[in-house]
Amino acid sequence: MFDLGALELLVIVIVAVIVIGPKDMPLAMRTAGRWIGKVRKVSAHFRTGIDAMVREAELEDMEKKWKARNEEIMRQHPTPAPTAESAASVDASAEAATMTGPPPTDTKALGAPVEKTAPKTPVPEKPVAEAPDTDAKKA
């Protein structure tokens, strides 16, 4: 926008110090900073408004193109007339969609994978140690 080099900025600073004076320079810099901030906010707000309008216009164009393309595809591939079988399947799916109540608890009926576990083998009992026969030692 403005093409200011280092030399031009130095000249502006020197003129500002001479005209404003070193005493009032901090106040002038704060005021200039506030103005620059306000200008940036207004320009950012303006830019976002323009971007939103452009985005909306692009979306409208895309919707028109999609609608035209959809109509073209629908003309090329017409939908067949519903048969008795397809009407029955639509009725069944609509009925299933409107069913209320808790879901079935049988997971095998739902086609859920069955968890495979290792077969349980009986654990052999440990033989109980027999007490020594005291009668045999005495004999």
N, CA, C and O atoms as a MOPAC input file, in Angstrom:
PM7 MOZYME 1SCF
protein

 N      0.84200 1    -1.16900 1     0.00000 1
 C      0.00000 1     0.00000 1     0.00000 1
 C      0.89000 1     1.23600 1     0.00000 1
 O      1.02900 1     1.88000 1    -1.04000 1
 N      1.49600 1     1.58800 1     1.13100 1
 C      2.43400 1     2.69500 1     1.17200 1
 C      3.82400 1     2.10100 1     1.12000 1
 O      4.15400 1     1.18700 1     1.87600 1
 N      4.61600 1     2.61700 1     0.24200 1
 C      5.97600 1     2.10900 1     0.11300 1
 C      6.91900 1     3.06000 1     0.84100 1
 O      7.46100 1     4.00100 1     0.26200 1
 N      7.09600 1     2.77700 1     2.14300 1
 C      7.97600 1     3.60700 1     2.95100 1
 C      9.24400 1     2.82100 1     3.25900 1
 O      9.18700 1     1.70500 1     3.77600 1
 N     10.35900 1     3.40300 1     2.94300 1
 C     11.63500 1     2.77800 1     3.25900 1
 C     12.15400 1     3.30100 1     4.59100 1
 O     11.51000 1     4.10700 1     5.26200 1
 N     13.33200 1     2.81900 1     4.95100 1
 C     13.93700 1     3.21700 1     6.22000 1
 C     14.25900 1     4.71700 1     6.22400 1
 O     14.07700 1     5.37700 1     7.24700 1
 N     14.72900 1     5.25700 1     5.11400 1
 C     15.09000 1     6.67200 1     5.04000 1
 C     13.85600 1     7.56600 1     5.21900 1
 O     13.91500 1     8.58200 1     5.91100 1
 N     12.73000 1     7.17700 1     4.58500 1
 C     11.51400 1     7.97900 1     4.72600 1
 C     11.01200 1     7.96500 1     6.17200 1
 O     10.59600 1     8.99900 1     6.69500 1
 N     11.05000 1     6.79000 1     6.82300 1
 C     10.62800 1     6.70000 1     8.22100 1
 C     11.51200 1     7.55700 1     9.12500 1
 O     11.01600 1     8.21200 1    10.04300 1
 N     12.79800 1     7.55300 1     8.87200 1
 C     13.71700 1     8.37000 1     9.67100 1
 C     13.39500 1     9.85500 1     9.51600 1
 O     13.42700 1    10.59200 1    10.50100 1
 N     13.09200 1    10.30000 1     8.32400 1
 C     12.73900 1    11.69800 1     8.09200 1
 C     11.43600 1    12.03600 1     8.82200 1
 O     11.32500 1    13.10800 1     9.41500 1
 N     10.44100 1    11.12300 1     8.78400 1
 C      9.16600 1    11.36700 1     9.47500 1
 C      9.38700 1    11.47200 1    10.97700 1
 O      8.80000 1    12.34200 1    11.62100 1
 N     10.21700 1    10.60900 1    11.54900 1
 C     10.49000 1    10.63900 1    12.98900 1
 C     11.19700 1    11.94000 1    13.37300 1
 O     10.85400 1    12.54000 1    14.39200 1
 N     12.16600 1    12.38600 1    12.59000 1
 C     12.89200 1    13.62600 1    12.89600 1
 C     11.94200 1    14.82100 1    12.83400 1
 O     11.97500 1    15.68500 1    13.71000 1
 N     11.10000 1    14.87500 1    11.80800 1
 C     10.15100 1    15.98200 1    11.68700 1
 C      9.15600 1    15.94500 1    12.85200 1
 O      8.79700 1    16.99200 1    13.39000 1
 N      8.71300 1    14.75500 1    13.24100 1
 C      7.76300 1    14.63100 1    14.35200 1
 C      8.39600 1    15.10400 1    15.65300 1
 O      7.74900 1    15.80400 1    16.43200 1
 N      9.64500 1    14.73400 1    15.89900 1
 C     10.31400 1    15.15600 1    17.13400 1
 C     10.46700 1    16.68200 1    17.14100 1
 O     10.29100 1    17.31300 1    18.18300 1
 N     10.79100 1    17.27800 1    15.99200 1
 C     10.96000 1    18.73600 1    15.92600 1
 C      9.60800 1    19.43400 1    16.09600 1
 O      9.51200 1    20.41500 1    16.83400 1
 N      8.56100 1    18.94000 1    15.42100 1
 C      7.26500 1    19.61300 1    15.46200 1
 C      6.56600 1    19.36600 1    16.79300 1
 O      6.09000 1    20.31200 1    17.42100 1
 N      6.49600 1    18.11800 1    17.23000 1
 C      5.76300 1    17.77600 1    18.45100 1
 C      6.59800 1    18.06000 1    19.68900 1
 O      6.09200 1    18.55400 1    20.69700 1
 N      7.85500 1    17.74900 1    19.60000 1
 C      8.73900 1    17.94200 1    20.74200 1
 C      8.91900 1    16.63400 1    21.48700 1
 O      8.03000 1    15.78200 1    21.48700 1
 N     10.06000 1    16.47800 1    22.11500 1
 C     10.34200 1    15.22000 1    22.80600 1
 C      9.44200 1    14.99800 1    24.02200 1
 O      9.21800 1    13.85800 1    24.42900 1
 N      8.92800 1    16.08100 1    24.60100 1
 C      8.11400 1    15.95700 1    25.80100 1
 C      6.74300 1    15.32500 1    25.49600 1
 O      6.26900 1    14.47400 1    26.24800 1
 N      6.12100 1    15.74100 1    24.40600 1
 C      4.79300 1    15.24700 1    24.03800 1
 C      4.83300 1    14.05200 1    23.07600 1
 O      3.78500 1    13.57300 1    22.64300 1
 N      6.02000 1    13.57700 1    22.74600 1
 C      6.15500 1    12.48600 1    21.78100 1
 C      5.48400 1    11.18400 1    22.26300 1
 O      4.79400 1    10.55300 1    21.46300 1
 N      5.64700 1    10.74800 1    23.52600 1
 C      4.97600 1     9.49700 1    23.95000 1
 C      3.45300 1     9.57400 1    23.81900 1
 O      2.81800 1     8.61000 1    23.39200 1
 N      2.86600 1    10.71700 1    24.18600 1
 C      1.42500 1    10.87700 1    24.06000 1
 C      1.00200 1    10.81200 1    22.58500 1
 O     -0.00500 1    10.18500 1    22.25700 1
 N      1.76100 1    11.45300 1    21.70900 1
 C      1.44600 1    11.44100 1    20.27600 1
 C      1.56600 1    10.02900 1    19.71000 1
 O      0.76600 1     9.63200 1    18.86200 1
 N      2.56100 1     9.26700 1    20.17200 1
 C      2.73800 1     7.89100 1    19.69000 1
 C      1.56600 1     7.00700 1    20.14900 1
 O      1.07100 1     6.18500 1    19.37800 1
 N      1.12300 1     7.17900 1    21.41000 1
 C     -0.02400 1     6.41000 1    21.90600 1
 C     -1.27600 1     6.73600 1    21.10100 1
 O     -2.02900 1     5.83300 1    20.73500 1
 N     -1.50200 1     8.00300 1    20.82700 1
 C     -2.66600 1     8.42100 1    20.05900 1
 C     -2.60700 1     7.84300 1    18.64100 1
 O     -3.60600 1     7.34100 1    18.12700 1
 N     -1.44100 1     7.91800 1    18.02400 1
 C     -1.28400 1     7.36300 1    16.67800 1
 C     -1.49800 1     5.84500 1    16.69900 1
 O     -2.10100 1     5.29500 1    15.77700 1
 N     -1.01500 1     5.17500 1    17.73000 1
 C     -1.20800 1     3.72600 1    17.86200 1
 C     -2.68000 1     3.35300 1    17.98600 1
 O     -3.13500 1     2.36900 1    17.40300 1
 N     -3.42300 1     4.15800 1    18.75900 1
 C     -4.86900 1     3.90600 1    18.90500 1
 C     -5.58000 1     4.08000 1    17.56900 1
 O     -6.43600 1     3.26900 1    17.21600 1
 N     -5.23700 1     5.12800 1    16.81900 1
 C     -5.86400 1     5.35900 1    15.52000 1
 C     -5.54700 1     4.22000 1    14.55300 1
 O     -6.41900 1     3.73400 1    13.83300 1
 N     -4.30400 1     3.81400 1    14.55300 1
 C     -3.90000 1     2.71200 1    13.66100 1
 C     -4.65800 1     1.43400 1    14.05100 1
 O     -5.09400 1     0.68700 1    13.17500 1
 N     -4.81600 1     1.18000 1    15.34800 1
 C     -5.56000 1     0.00600 1    15.80300 1
 C     -7.01100 1     0.04000 1    15.35800 1
 O     -7.56200 1    -0.96800 1    14.91500 1
 N     -7.63500 1     1.23200 1    15.48200 1
 C     -9.02900 1     1.37000 1    15.04600 1
 C     -9.16400 1     1.15200 1    13.54900 1
 O    -10.10200 1     0.49500 1    13.09700 1
 N     -8.23600 1     1.69700 1    12.78000 1
 C     -8.27600 1     1.51900 1    11.32100 1
 C     -8.12300 1     0.04200 1    10.97100 1
 O     -8.80600 1    -0.45400 1    10.07500 1
 N     -7.23300 1    -0.66600 1    11.66900 1
 C     -7.04300 1    -2.10400 1    11.40100 1
 C     -8.30100 1    -2.89300 1    11.73900 1
 O     -8.68000 1    -3.79500 1    10.99200 1
 N     -8.96400 1    -2.56200 1    12.87000 1
 C    -10.18800 1    -3.27500 1    13.24400 1
 C    -11.27800 1    -3.06600 1    12.20500 1
 O    -11.96500 1    -4.00900 1    11.81200 1
 N    -11.43300 1    -1.80100 1    11.75500 1
 C    -12.46800 1    -1.51300 1    10.76100 1
 C    -12.16200 1    -2.22700 1     9.45400 1
 O    -13.06700 1    -2.77400 1     8.82500 1
 N    -10.91900 1    -2.23000 1     9.04000 1
 C    -10.57100 1    -2.90200 1     7.78100 1
 C    -10.73900 1    -4.41600 1     7.90300 1
 O    -11.16700 1    -5.06600 1     6.94900 1
 N    -10.40900 1    -4.98600 1     9.06800 1
 C    -10.60100 1    -6.42600 1     9.26200 1
 C    -12.09100 1    -6.76900 1     9.23900 1
 O    -12.49100 1    -7.77600 1     8.65400 1
 N    -12.90800 1    -5.93500 1     9.87500 1
 C    -14.35700 1    -6.16200 1     9.87800 1
 C    -14.90500 1    -6.07600 1     8.44800 1
 O    -15.71700 1    -6.90600 1     8.04000 1
 N    -14.46600 1    -5.08800 1     7.70700 1
 C    -14.89100 1    -4.91700 1     6.32500 1
 C    -14.46900 1    -6.12400 1     5.48300 1
 O    -15.24700 1    -6.63900 1     4.68000 1
 N    -13.22900 1    -6.56100 1     5.68000 1
 C    -12.69300 1    -7.69600 1     4.91700 1
 C    -13.48400 1    -8.96800 1     5.21600 1
 O    -13.79700 1    -9.71800 1     4.29100 1
 N    -13.81700 1    -9.23100 1     6.48400 1
 C    -14.58300 1   -10.43300 1     6.81300 1
 C    -15.99100 1   -10.36800 1     6.22800 1
 O    -16.53700 1   -11.39000 1     5.81300 1
 N    -16.58300 1    -9.17100 1     6.19100 1
 C    -17.89600 1    -9.02000 1     5.56900 1
 C    -17.86000 1    -9.32500 1     4.08400 1
 O    -18.73600 1   -10.01400 1     3.56000 1
 N    -16.84600 1    -8.81100 1     3.41200 1
 C    -16.69200 1    -9.06900 1     1.96900 1
 C    -16.44600 1   -10.56100 1     1.73700 1
 O    -17.02200 1   -11.14900 1     0.82200 1
 N    -15.59400 1   -11.17500 1     2.56000 1
 C    -15.31100 1   -12.61700 1     2.41500 1
 C    -16.57500 1   -13.44300 1     2.60700 1
 O    -16.79300 1   -14.41500 1     1.88400 1
 N    -17.41300 1   -13.06800 1     3.57500 1
 C    -18.66100 1   -13.79800 1     3.81100 1
 C    -19.59400 1   -13.68300 1     2.60900 1
 O    -20.22400 1   -14.66500 1     2.21500 1
 N    -19.68600 1   -12.48600 1     2.02500 1
 C    -20.53800 1   -12.30700 1     0.85400 1
 C    -20.03000 1   -13.13100 1    -0.32600 1
 O    -20.82200 1   -13.73300 1    -1.05200 1
 N    -18.71000 1   -13.15800 1    -0.51900 1
 C    -18.13500 1   -13.94400 1    -1.61100 1
 C    -18.40300 1   -15.43100 1    -1.38400 1
 O    -18.75400 1   -16.15100 1    -2.31800 1
 N    -18.23300 1   -15.89400 1    -0.12300 1
 C    -18.47700 1   -17.29300 1     0.20400 1
 C    -19.93000 1   -17.68200 1    -0.07400 1
 O    -20.19600 1   -18.74400 1    -0.63700 1
 N    -20.86900 1   -16.81700 1     0.32300 1
 C    -22.28800 1   -17.09100 1     0.07600 1
 C    -22.58700 1   -17.15900 1    -1.42000 1
 O    -23.34500 1   -18.02000 1    -1.86600 1
 N    -21.99200 1   -16.25200 1    -2.19100 1
 C    -22.20800 1   -16.25800 1    -3.63600 1
 C    -21.64200 1   -17.53700 1    -4.25600 1
 O    -22.25800 1   -18.11900 1    -5.15000 1
 N    -20.47700 1   -17.97300 1    -3.78600 1
 C    -19.88700 1   -19.20600 1    -4.29800 1
 C    -20.75400 1   -20.40600 1    -3.93400 1
 O    -20.92800 1   -21.31300 1    -4.74800 1
 N    -21.30100 1   -20.41800 1    -2.71300 1
 C    -22.16300 1   -21.52100 1    -2.30800 1
 C    -23.42800 1   -21.58000 1    -3.16100 1
 O    -23.87300 1   -22.66300 1    -3.54100 1
 N    -24.00300 1   -20.41900 1    -3.46000 1
 C    -25.19000 1   -20.39300 1    -4.30600 1
 C    -24.87000 1   -20.93000 1    -5.69500 1
 O    -25.65500 1   -21.68900 1    -6.26400 1
 N    -23.72100 1   -20.54000 1    -6.24300 1
 C    -23.31500 1   -21.04200 1    -7.55300 1
 C    -23.11600 1   -22.55900 1    -7.52200 1
 O    -23.54400 1   -23.26800 1    -8.43200 1
 N    -22.46400 1   -23.04400 1    -6.46600 1
 C    -22.23000 1   -24.48500 1    -6.34700 1
 C    -23.55000 1   -25.23500 1    -6.21100 1
 O    -23.71900 1   -26.29900 1    -6.80600 1
 N    -24.49700 1   -24.68700 1    -5.42900 1
 C    -25.79300 1   -25.34600 1    -5.28300 1
 C    -26.52800 1   -25.40700 1    -6.61600 1
 O    -27.17400 1   -26.41000 1    -6.91800 1
 N    -26.43900 1   -24.34700 1    -7.41600 1
 C    -27.06700 1   -24.35400 1    -8.73300 1
 C    -26.43200 1   -25.41300 1    -9.62500 1
 O    -27.13500 1   -26.13500 1   -10.33100 1
 N    -25.08900 1   -25.50800 1    -9.59500 1
 C    -24.39800 1   -26.51100 1   -10.40400 1
 C    -24.76600 1   -27.92000 1    -9.94400 1
 O    -25.01100 1   -28.79500 1   -10.77300 1
 N    -24.80800 1   -28.14600 1    -8.62900 1
 C    -25.14200 1   -29.47200 1    -8.10600 1
 C    -26.57200 1   -29.85600 1    -8.47800 1
 O    -26.83900 1   -31.00300 1    -8.83800 1
 N    -27.48700 1   -28.89100 1    -8.39000 1
 C    -28.87800 1   -29.17000 1    -8.72200 1
 C    -29.00500 1   -29.51700 1   -10.20600 1
 O    -29.71400 1   -30.45500 1   -10.57100 1
 N    -28.31400 1   -28.75500 1   -11.05700 1
 C    -28.35700 1   -29.03200 1   -12.49300 1
 C    -27.75300 1   -30.39600 1   -12.79200 1
 O    -28.29600 1   -31.15300 1   -13.59600 1
 N    -26.65500 1   -30.70700 1   -12.16300 1
 C    -26.00300 1   -32.01400 1   -12.37300 1
 C    -26.90000 1   -33.14800 1   -11.86400 1
 O    -26.99800 1   -34.19400 1   -12.50600 1
 N    -27.54400 1   -32.94900 1   -10.72700 1
 C    -28.44000 1   -33.96500 1   -10.17800 1
 C    -29.61900 1   -34.21300 1   -11.12000 1
 O    -30.00800 1   -35.35800 1   -11.34800 1
 N    -30.18400 1   -33.13500 1   -11.66400 1
 C    -31.29000 1   -33.29500 1   -12.60400 1
 C    -30.83500 1   -34.02700 1   -13.85600 1
 O    -31.57100 1   -34.85500 1   -14.39200 1
 N    -29.63200 1   -33.72900 1   -14.32600 1
 C    -29.09500 1   -34.40600 1   -15.50600 1
 C    -28.92100 1   -35.90300 1   -15.23700 1
 O    -29.25600 1   -36.73300 1   -16.08200 1
 N    -28.40600 1   -36.23600 1   -14.07700 1
 C    -28.22000 1   -37.64500 1   -13.72500 1
 C    -29.56700 1   -38.34000 1   -13.58400 1
 O    -29.72900 1   -39.47700 1   -14.02700 1
 N    -30.52600 1   -37.66700 1   -12.97400 1
 C    -31.85000 1   -38.26000 1   -12.80200 1
 C    -32.53200 1   -38.49200 1   -14.15500 1
 O    -33.27800 1   -39.46000 1   -14.30400 1
 N    -32.29100 1   -37.62300 1   -15.13900 1
 C    -32.84700 1   -37.83000 1   -16.47300 1
 C    -32.18100 1   -39.02000 1   -17.15200 1
 O    -32.84300 1   -39.78900 1   -17.84800 1
 N    -30.87100 1   -39.17600 1   -16.95400 1
 C    -30.14300 1   -40.28300 1   -17.58600 1
 C    -30.49400 1   -41.61900 1   -16.94900 1
 O    -30.55500 1   -42.63400 1   -17.64300 1
 N    -30.72100 1   -41.63700 1   -15.66100 1
 C    -31.00000 1   -42.87500 1   -14.92800 1
 C    -32.33200 1   -42.74100 1   -14.19300 1
 O    -32.35000 1   -42.45100 1   -12.99600 1
 N    -33.43900 1   -42.94700 1   -14.89100 1
 C    -34.73400 1   -42.80500 1   -14.20400 1
 C    -34.91600 1   -43.92500 1   -13.18800 1
 O    -34.40000 1   -45.02900 1   -13.36300 1
 N    -35.64800 1   -43.62900 1   -12.13700 1
 C    -35.90300 1   -44.63500 1   -11.11000 1
 C    -37.01400 1   -45.54400 1   -11.59200 1
 O    -38.01200 1   -45.06800 1   -12.13300 1
 N    -36.85500 1   -46.86200 1   -11.40200 1
 C    -37.90600 1   -47.78200 1   -11.86300 1
 C    -39.15400 1   -47.65200 1   -10.99800 1
 O    -39.09600 1   -47.21500 1    -9.84800 1
 N    -40.27900 1   -48.04300 1   -11.58300 1
 C    -41.53500 1   -48.00600 1   -10.83700 1
 C    -41.46800 1   -49.04500 1    -9.72900 1
 O    -40.91400 1   -50.12500 1    -9.93100 1
 N    -42.02500 1   -48.73600 1    -8.56200 1
 C    -41.93800 1   -49.68600 1    -7.45700 1
 C    -42.76900 1   -50.93200 1    -7.73800 1
 O    -43.89200 1   -50.84800 1    -8.23500 1
 N    -42.19400 1   -52.09900 1    -7.40800 1
 C    -42.90600 1   -53.36000 1    -7.55900 1
 C    -43.50900 1   -53.74100 1    -6.21700 1
 O    -43.27800 1   -53.07100 1    -5.21000 1
 N    -44.28800 1   -54.82700 1    -6.20800 1
 C    -44.92600 1   -55.26700 1    -4.96800 1
 C    -43.86700 1   -55.68700 1    -3.95200 1
 O    -44.01700 1   -55.42700 1    -2.75800 1
 N    -42.79500 1   -56.33700 1    -4.42000 1
 C    -41.74200 1   -56.77700 1    -3.50500 1
 C    -41.00500 1   -55.59200 1    -2.89000 1
 O    -40.73800 1   -55.58100 1    -1.68900 1
 N    -40.67600 1   -54.59400 1    -3.71200 1
 C    -39.95500 1   -53.44600 1    -3.17900 1
 C    -40.85000 1   -52.63700 1    -2.24600 1
 O    -40.36400 1   -52.07600 1    -1.26300 1
 N    -42.14500 1   -52.56600 1    -2.53400 1
 C    -43.05800 1   -51.84700 1    -1.64400 1
 C    -43.14600 1   -52.54800 1    -0.30000 1
 O    -43.20400 1   -51.89900 1     0.74400 1
 N    -43.15700 1   -53.90200 1    -0.32800 1
 C    -43.20900 1   -54.65500 1     0.92600 1
 C    -41.94000 1   -54.45000 1     1.73400 1
 O    -41.99600 1   -54.32600 1     2.95700 1
 N    -40.78000 1   -54.41400 1     1.05300 1
 C    -39.52600 1   -54.21000 1     1.78700 1
 C    -39.44900 1   -52.80100 1     2.35300 1
 O    -38.88600 1   -52.59700 1     3.42800 1
 N    -40.01000 1   -51.82200 1     1.64200 1
 C    -40.03700 1   -50.45800 1     2.15600 1
 C    -40.93200 1   -50.38400 1     3.37600 1
 O    -40.59800 1   -49.72000 1     4.35700 1
 N    -42.09300 1   -51.07500 1     3.32000 1
 C    -42.99900 1   -51.09200 1     4.46500 1
 C    -42.34000 1   -51.75100 1     5.66600 1
 O    -42.47600 1   -51.27400 1     6.79300 1
 N    -41.62500 1   -52.84600 1     5.43000 1
 C    -40.95400 1   -53.54900 1     6.53100 1
 C    -39.86300 1   -52.69300 1     7.14600 1
 O    -39.71500 1   -52.65600 1     8.36700 1
 N    -39.09800 1   -52.00400 1     6.30800 1
 C    -38.03400 1   -51.16000 1     6.84900 1
 C    -38.61700 1   -49.96400 1     7.59400 1
 O    -38.05400 1   -49.53000 1     8.59900 1
 N    -39.74100 1   -49.42300 1     7.11300 1
 C    -40.38000 1   -48.30800 1     7.81000 1
 C    -40.92500 1   -48.77600 1     9.15000 1
 O    -40.83700 1   -48.05800 1    10.14600 1
 N    -41.49300 1   -49.99400 1     9.17700 1
 C    -42.01600 1   -50.52900 1    10.43200 1
 C    -40.88300 1   -50.77800 1    11.41900 1
 O    -41.02300 1   -50.50700 1    12.61100 1
 N    -39.76800 1   -51.29100 1    10.92600 1
 C    -38.62200 1   -51.54300 1    11.80700 1
 C    -38.05800 1   -50.23200 1    12.34700 1
 O    -37.57300 1   -50.18700 1    13.47700 1
 N    -38.11500 1   -49.18100 1    11.56100 1
 C    -37.58100 1   -47.89900 1    12.00600 1
 C    -38.45600 1   -47.26000 1    13.06600 1
 O    -37.97500 1   -46.46200 1    13.87100 1
 N    -39.76000 1   -47.60800 1    13.07400 1
 C    -40.65400 1   -46.98200 1    14.03800 1
 C    -40.88100 1   -47.83300 1    15.27200 1
 O    -41.62100 1   -47.42000 1    16.16400 1
 N    -40.27100 1   -49.00700 1    15.35500 1
 C    -40.46100 1   -49.86000 1    16.51900 1
 C    -39.84800 1   -49.18900 1    17.74600 1
 O    -38.80200 1   -48.54400 1    17.68100 1
 N    -40.55200 1   -49.37000 1    18.87300 1
 C    -40.05200 1   -48.80600 1    20.11100 1
 C    -39.77700 1   -49.92700 1    21.08000 1
 O    -40.20000 1   -51.06300 1    20.86700 1
 N    -39.07700 1   -49.61400 1    22.13100 1
 C    -38.77500 1   -50.60600 1    23.14700 1
 C    -37.28300 1   -50.85800 1    23.20300 1
 O    -36.52300 1   -50.32500 1    22.39500 1
 N    -36.86500 1   -51.67300 1    24.16300 1
 C    -35.43700 1   -51.93100 1    24.29800 1
 C    -34.94300 1   -52.81300 1    23.16000 1
 O    -35.71300 1   -53.59900 1    22.60900 1
 N    -33.68500 1   -52.69500 1    22.80700 1
 C    -33.13400 1   -53.51900 1    21.73500 1
 C    -33.06500 1   -54.97100 1    22.19000 1
 O    -33.00200 1   -55.23500 1    23.39100 1
 N    -33.07500 1   -55.91300 1    21.25600 1
 C    -32.99500 1   -57.32000 1    21.63600 1
 C    -31.69300 1   -57.60100 1    22.36300 1
 O    -30.66000 1   -56.99200 1    22.08800 1
 N    -31.76800 1   -58.54200 1    23.30000 1
 C    -30.57400 1   -58.84300 1    24.09800 1
 C    -29.80400 1   -60.01400 1    23.54900 1
 O    -28.66500 1   -60.24200 1    23.95700 1
 N    -30.38600 1   -60.76600 1    22.63800 1
 C    -29.70200 1   -61.92100 1    22.07600 1
 C    -28.71500 1   -61.44000 1    21.02700 1
 O    -29.11500 1   -61.07300 1    19.92200 1
 N    -27.43500 1   -61.43700 1    21.35700 1
 C    -26.43400 1   -60.91600 1    20.42600 1
 C    -26.18300 1   -61.87800 1    19.28400 1
 O    -25.73100 1   -61.45300 1    18.22100 1
 N    -26.46300 1   -63.17200 1    19.46500 1
 C    -26.27200 1   -64.11600 1    18.36400 1
 C    -27.28200 1   -63.83600 1    17.26400 1
 O    -26.97100 1   -63.99400 1    16.08300 1
 N    -28.48200 1   -63.42500 1    17.63500 1
 C    -29.50500 1   -63.12900 1    16.64700 1
 C    -29.16600 1   -61.87300 1    15.86700 1
 O    -29.58800 1   -61.72800 1    14.72000 1
 N    -28.41400 1   -60.96700 1    16.46500 1
 C    -28.04700 1   -59.71600 1    15.79300 1
 C    -26.85200 1   -59.88600 1    14.88300 1
 O    -26.47800 1   -58.95800 1    14.16600 1
 N    -26.24600 1   -61.07100 1    14.90300 1
 C    -25.09800 1   -61.30000 1    14.03900 1
 C    -23.80800 1   -60.79900 1    14.64800 1
 O    -22.82600 1   -60.60600 1    13.93000 1
 N    -23.78200 1   -60.58200 1    15.94700 1
 C    -22.57000 1   -60.12800 1    16.60900 1
 C    -21.57500 1   -61.27900 1    16.63900 1
 O    -21.98100 1   -62.43600 1    16.74700 1
 N    -20.31400 1   -60.99500 1    16.54800 1
 C    -19.33500 1   -62.07400 1    16.58600 1
 C    -19.36400 1   -62.76200 1    17.93700 1
 O    -19.45400 1   -62.12300 1    18.98500 1
 N    -19.28600 1   -64.07700 1    17.88200 1
 C    -19.30500 1   -64.86900 1    19.09900 1
 C    -17.88900 1   -64.96700 1    19.61900 1
 O    -16.95700 1   -65.27200 1    18.87500 1
 N    -17.74200 1   -64.71000 1    20.88000 1
 C    -16.41600 1   -64.74600 1    21.48900 1
 C    -16.00300 1   -66.19600 1    21.67900 1
 O    -16.72700 1   -66.97800 1    22.29500 1
 N    -14.84800 1   -66.55100 1    21.15500 1
 C    -14.36000 1   -67.91400 1    21.30600 1
 C    -13.50500 1   -67.99000 1    22.55100 1
 O    -12.57800 1   -67.20500 1    22.75100 1
 N    -13.84600 1   -68.96000 1    23.37800 1
 C    -13.05100 1   -69.16800 1    24.58400 1
 C    -12.51300 1   -70.57800 1    24.55400 1
 O    -13.08200 1   -71.45700 1    23.90700 1
 N    -11.44900 1   -70.78800 1    25.23400 1
 C    -10.85000 1   -72.11800 1    25.28400 1
 C    -11.77500 1   -73.03100 1    26.08400 1
 O    -12.37100 1   -72.61100 1    27.07600 1
 N    -11.88900 1   -74.29100 1    25.64200 1
 C    -12.75700 1   -75.20300 1    26.39400 1
 C    -12.19800 1   -75.40100 1    27.78900 1
 O    -10.98700 1   -75.46400 1    28.00200 1
 N    -13.11100 1   -75.49600 1    28.71600 1
 C    -12.67500 1   -75.66400 1    30.09900 1
 C    -12.38200 1   -77.13800 1    30.33400 1
 O    -13.23900 1   -77.99800 1    30.12900 1
 N    -11.17600 1   -77.41100 1    30.76100 1
 C    -10.79800 1   -78.78900 1    31.07200 1
 C    -10.87000 1   -78.95100 1    32.57300 1
 O    -10.50300 1   -78.05200 1    33.33000 1
 N    -11.33700 1   -80.08500 1    32.98600 1
 C    -11.41800 1   -80.27700 1    34.43200 1
 C    -10.02600 1   -80.35100 1    35.03400 1
 O     -9.12500 1   -80.98100 1    34.48000 1
 N     -9.86900 1   -79.71200 1    36.15400 1
 C     -8.58900 1   -79.71900 1    36.84600 1
 C     -8.54900 1   -80.99500 1    37.69600 1
 O     -9.42600 1   -81.22600 1    38.52900 1
 N     -7.51500 1   -81.81800 1    37.47000 1
 C     -7.45900 1   -83.04600 1    38.25600 1
 C     -7.22000 1   -82.71800 1    39.72000 1
 O     -6.45100 1   -81.82200 1    40.06900 1
 N     -7.90700 1   -83.47400 1    40.55700 1
 C     -7.75400 1   -83.24400 1    41.98300 1
 C     -6.42300 1   -83.82100 1    42.42800 1
 O     -5.99400 1   -84.87000 1    41.94800 1
 N     -5.78500 1   -83.13400 1    43.33800 1
 C     -4.51300 1   -83.61100 1    43.85500 1
 C     -4.80900 1   -84.75800 1    44.82300 1
 O     -5.70400 1   -84.67700 1    45.66400 1
 N     -4.04400 1   -85.80200 1    44.67600 1
 C     -4.29000 1   -86.90600 1    45.60700 1
 C     -3.92700 1   -86.46700 1    47.01800 1
 O     -2.90800 1   -85.81800 1    47.25300 1
 N     -4.76400 1   -86.83100 1    47.90800 1
 C     -4.53500 1   -86.49700 1    49.30000 1
 C     -3.49700 1   -87.47800 1    49.83900 1
 O     -3.63400 1   -88.69200 1    49.68900 1
 N     -2.48600 1   -86.94600 1    50.45000 1
 C     -1.44200 1   -87.80700 1    50.98500 1
 C     -2.03700 1   -88.59700 1    52.14000 1
 O     -2.63300 1   -88.05100 1    53.06800 1
 N     -1.84800 1   -89.89100 1    52.03900 1
 C     -2.40900 1   -90.73800 1    53.10400 1
 C     -1.50400 1   -90.71100 1    54.31200 1
 O     -0.27900 1   -90.64600 1    54.20500 1
 N     -2.11900 1   -90.76100 1    55.42100 1
 C     -1.35700 1   -90.79500 1    56.66200 1
 C     -0.69300 1   -92.17000 1    56.77800 1
 O     -1.30100 1   -93.18400 1    56.43300 1
 N      0.51500 1   -92.20600 1    57.24700 1
 C      1.17200 1   -93.50200 1    57.35600 1
 C      0.37900 1   -94.41200 1    58.29200 1
 O     -0.16000 1   -94.00100 1    59.32000 1
 N      0.34500 1   -95.64400 1    57.87800 1
 C     -0.40000 1   -96.62700 1    58.67100 1
 C      0.40900 1   -96.95800 1    59.90200 1
 O      1.46500 1   -97.58600 1    59.82000 1
 N     -0.07500 1   -96.54900 1    60.99500 1
 C      0.64700 1   -96.77600 1    62.24400 1
 C      0.61300 1   -98.22400 1    62.67600 1
 O      1.48900 1   -98.67300 1    63.41500 1
 N     -0.39700 1   -98.96800 1    62.22200 1
 C     -0.48300 1  -100.36300 1    62.59100 1
 C      0.60300 1  -101.18600 1    61.90600 1
 O      1.09600 1  -102.16100 1    62.47200 1
 N      0.98300 1  -100.78800 1    60.66800 1
 C      1.99600 1  -101.55700 1    59.93300 1
 C      3.35600 1  -101.40300 1    60.59000 1
 O      4.14600 1  -102.34600 1    60.57000 1
 N      3.65800 1  -100.25300 1    61.17000 1
 C      4.95400 1  -100.03300 1    61.79900 1
 C      5.05300 1  -100.81600 1    63.11000 1
 O      6.12400 1  -101.28300 1    63.49600 1
 N      3.94700 1  -100.94100 1    63.75700 1
 C      3.94900 1  -101.63100 1    65.03200 1
 C      4.13400 1  -103.13300 1    64.82400 1
 O      4.64500 1  -103.81800 1    65.71000 1
 N      3.74200 1  -103.63500 1    63.71200 1
 C      3.80200 1  -105.06900 1    63.53600 1
 C      5.12600 1  -105.61400 1    63.19700 1
 O      5.27000 1  -106.82500 1    63.02900 1

